């Protein structure tokens, strides 16, 4: 195990103490946001928005920077005060409810966290061996009508889904070697739940759902053997190199077979959204689109840098094979249909995606793959 160092900007794993200091620093930055002293700013609105990123991580730093830019960009008409994970709402369920009720004006979550409340959400971010490129998801949202459908679903909860935010793929860090689907048998594995959990269970894994901030102590104590979370950049910030030895990717060119495009989003309270002028609503939508690009490429750049640090710290990287991918697909497809049947909204969203995957342009799914399955 690598020794703990004092900062994540070195080639050594960041310590938990440093992480907590960084989180505190993140809170201080919120209080120090720029102030515009003019009449327009005085009449402006301030939204409180919580992210599921832990303060002190690469993801939160990008989110905080984006939020702090609203005041200047809108001439003071709209400011956003950012909060890290658990700062206002203590867990994911509380986050959803806090935005519904207006305790928070908005949230920046991982979209699939709402599987229990909103079954369609499992199809609003990548799922096992589904569409696996960011451009495919942008095409579905902005070209094939998925955004409009999602907004219809969220409106029933008093929420406005402003837009998706491209983030990263999820990877698995483990304390013992994991090289193929056979190694999932008996593995105590943290995953986000829902469809992803069920696919891993099909290969014999024992799964548990934990928020990001609880993964490190669970790995450290041995409560779990392995954990899926985001990509190398944030996982380095969280200190995973200290408590795991192995990293599992998909086949070459694919970081993950189970969540290759783990989308986040920007969602706001319906009343807060309607309080904005149409012009300001459009500005918020446009800023979400541009932030999505910046967030994605910034994370990818830092992933490249972080992976070098993981290797220097002694982490060993393994890749799943094409055969593993084929086995994953065979196990996942029936589970797709199971989740699509949970309610009408889920079926409608999945049907849009299935048509896209079966289109010759994609060719991801054939008639033989879904023989005997129906919605």
N, C-alpha and C positions, 0 to 999 in steps of 0.2 A: 504493500500500500504506500502511495506517495505521501511524503510528509506535508503537513498543512502549512501554507504560507499566508502572507498577510494581504495579498491583493490578487484579483482575478486578471489583472493586466500582465502578470508575469506568465512564465511557462509552467507554473505550478497550480494545482487545484486551489480554488478559493476556499477559505475556511468558513464555517458557519458563523463565527464571530464577525468576520468581515462582511458576510452577507447581511447580518442584522444591522451592522453599522450603515451599510449602503441603503438598506430599507429606510432607516431613520433619516438619512440624508435626502432620500427621495421625498419624504414628507416635508422637509425644510424647503425644498425647491418649490413645492406647491405654494407655500406662504409667500415666497419671493417672486411671484409672477409679475410681469411688467404692468404698470398702471397708466392708463390713458386719462388724463384730466381734461375732459371736455363735456359738453352737455349731452352729446350723443352717447358717450360711454356711461354717463350717470343714469341714463334711461335704459341702458342695455340689460340684457338677461345674462345670468350666470347659471350654467348647467353643472350639476354635480354628476360626474360619470365615473363609475368604478370599472376597472379592468380585472380580469382574472390573472393578469401577470402579477407576480410578486414584485414588490418594490425592490430595487437594487439589481434587477436582471436586465439583460439587453432588451428584452421585449418591452419592459415597462419604461425604460429610458426613451425608446422610440415613441411609445404612446404618449408619454408626458410631454415630449417636445412638440408632438402634433397638437395636443390639446392647448398648450401654451401659445401656439401660433394663431388661435382663433381671434383673440381680442384685437390684434393688430390687423389681421386680414379682413375683419368685418367692421373696422372703424369703431370698435367698442360695442357694436350692436349685440354681439353674442360672445361670451367668454365661456370657457370650459375649465372647471376645476377638477383635475384628475385625482383618482384615488387608486391605490394598489389593492391587491386581493385581501379580503377580510377587513379592510379599513372601515367600511360602513356596514356592509352586509357580511355576515360571518361565514356563509357558505354559499354554494351555488343556488340552492333553493331559495335562500333568503335574498340573493341577488335578483333573481327573477321577480320575486314578489315585491322587492323594494322599488324596482322600476315600474311595475304595475301600479303600485299605490302612490307613486310620486315621491317617496322618501329619497330616491335617486331619480335624476332626470334621464339617465341613460346608462348603458353598459357596453363593455367591449369584451364579450365572452368567447369561449370556444362554442360554436353553434350547436354541436351535438349534445351539450350537457342537458338539454331539455327533453330527452327521450321519454321520460316518465310522464311529463305533462303534455308533450307534443310529439307523438310518434314520428311525424313527418321530419322532425329535426335530424333523425339519423341519416336522412337523404340530403341534408343541406350542407354537409361537409363530407369529405371522402370516406368511403366505407370499404371493407375488405374487397380487393380486386375489382373495384368499380373504376370510374374515370380517374386517371392517375396523373394528369398534367394540369397545371394551373390554367393554361389557356382553354382547356376543355370546360372548366368550371365557369370561367368568365364568359365563354360562348353560351353556356346554358343560362346563366343569369341575365346577361345583357343582350343576347341575340335570339334565344329560343323561348323567352317568356317566363323563365323561372322566377325572376325577381317579382313580377306582378303576382304570380301565384303565391309566393312566400308572403308577400305583404297582405294578401287576403287572409292567410292563416294567422299571422301575427295580430291583425286587427281584431280578431275575436278575443284576444287576450288584453286588449287595450294598449297594444304596442305597435310601433312602427319600425319595421326592419329597413333601415336606411340602405344598407348594402353590405356585401361580403368584403372581408379583408384577407388578402392572401398572406399566408404566414409561412408554412414549412411542412415538412413531413414529420411523422413521429417515428422514433427509433426505440429499441429496447436495450437497456443496460442491465447486465446480470452479474451476479456474484460467481456463477459457475458457467462453463461453456454452453452456449446455445448455438447450434450450427444448422439445424434443420427442424422441420415440423415434428420429427420424432422426439426431439429434446423438450417439447412442450409438455410431455406426459409427466404429471406430478409437479410441475413447476408452479410455485406460488407467485403469481404475476399481478402487478398493478396495471389495470387498463381503465379506460373511461366508462365502461359499462355498455349497456345496450347491445347492438348488433356485434360490435367488436368483441365484447366479452363472450358472446355466445359462440363465435367462430373459434376462439381460442379454447373454449371449453370442449368443443367438438374434437380437439386434439389432446384432451386430457389435462389441460391446465386448470389450476384452481385460481380463480380470478377474484380480485377485490378492487373496488373503486376508491381512490384517495385523491384529494386535491393536491396540486403541485407542491405546496409547502410542506405536506406531510410525507412526501416520498423519501427524502433523505433520512429522517429518523427511522422510518420503517425498514429501509435497507440497512442502516447502521445496526439496528437491533436484531436483524435477521427475521423480522416478522414476515417479510417477503423475500423471495430469491431474486426477483427481477422486476423491473418497472419499465413500462412504456411511458415516455413523455415526449417532449417536443424534440427539436434538433440539437446538434452539438453545442451551438452558441449558448443557449439558455441553460442547457443541462450542465455545461461547464460552470456557469455562474452559480448554479445550485449545488455544486460540489460533488457531483456524481462520481467523479474520478477517485474520490477518497473511499467510496464504499462499494464500488463495483470494479470488475476486472475486464469485462467483455462488453462489446457493442455489436448488435446485430442489425445489418442492413438487408435489403432485398437484393435481387440479382443486379448485376452491373447496370448502372443507369437508373436504378430505382431504389431510393433510400428505404422505402417501406412498401410492403404489399398490403398492409391492413389499414393504414391511414397515410397515403402518399401525398394528399393535399388537404391538410388539416385546417380548414377554414375557420377564421374568426369572423366577427361581424360588429357593426355598430347599430345598436337598437335603442330607441328612445321611447319614453312615455308618450302616449297619444296626445294628451293635453299639452305637454311641452312642445310637441311638434306643431300642433295647430296654432300655438301662440306665435309662431314665426310667420313672417310674410312669405308669399310664394317665392320671391327672389332669394330670401335667406334660406329657405328650404332647398332650393336648387344649389345654392352655394355649399351647403352642408353636404349634399349628395356628391357634388363635384370634388370636394375635399376628401371625402371617403374614398373615392376612386383613385385619386392621386396618392393618398396615403397607402392604399393597398399595394401599389407598385413600389413605393419607397420602402414600406415595411418588408415586403418580400425580398427585394434585392439586398437590402441592408442585412437581413438575417442570413441570407445565403453567403454573403461576403464573410460575415463573422463565423458562419459554420466552417468555412474553409480554414480560417485561422484557428478556430477552437479545436478542430480535429487534429491538427498538428500538436496542440498542447496535450490532448488526450493520449496520443501515441507516445509523446515524450514522457508522460506520467506513467506509462506502462500498460495502457489499455490495449487490448487485442481486438481487432476488428474481424468479424466473420460475416459472410454473405449467404443468404438463402440461394438455392439453385432454381433453375427453371422448373424442375420437377416439383420442388416445394411450392412454387407459385401455382402450378397446375393443381396440386392437391388442395391448396387454399381456395382456389376458384371453385372446385368441385364441392367443397364443404360450404362455401359462402352463398352460392346462388339460391339454394332452398331457403336459407335464412333471410336473404333479400325479400323473397316473396312472403315469408312469415311476417316480417315487419311491415311490409306494404299493406297487408290485410288488417292491420290494427285499427285503422280508421280511413275514412274516405280521402282525407287530405293526404295521408301518407301514400295511398294508392295512386292519387293523381300526380303527385310529385315523382314517384318512382316510375310511373308509366312514361312521363316525359323523358326521363333519363334512360329507361330501357330502350325506347325508340331510338334515341341518340346512339346508344352503345351498339344497337343492332344495325344501324345505318352502315352501308359499305364504307363510308368515310372512316368510321371508327373500327368496325369489325371486331369489337370486343366480345360480343355474345352472338352465338348462332342459334338457330331454331333447335338444333340438337341439344344445346346446353340447357334449354328450358323446357324440354319435352316433358309433358305431364304436369307442368306447373302453370298456374293461372291466377289472375287477380280476381 
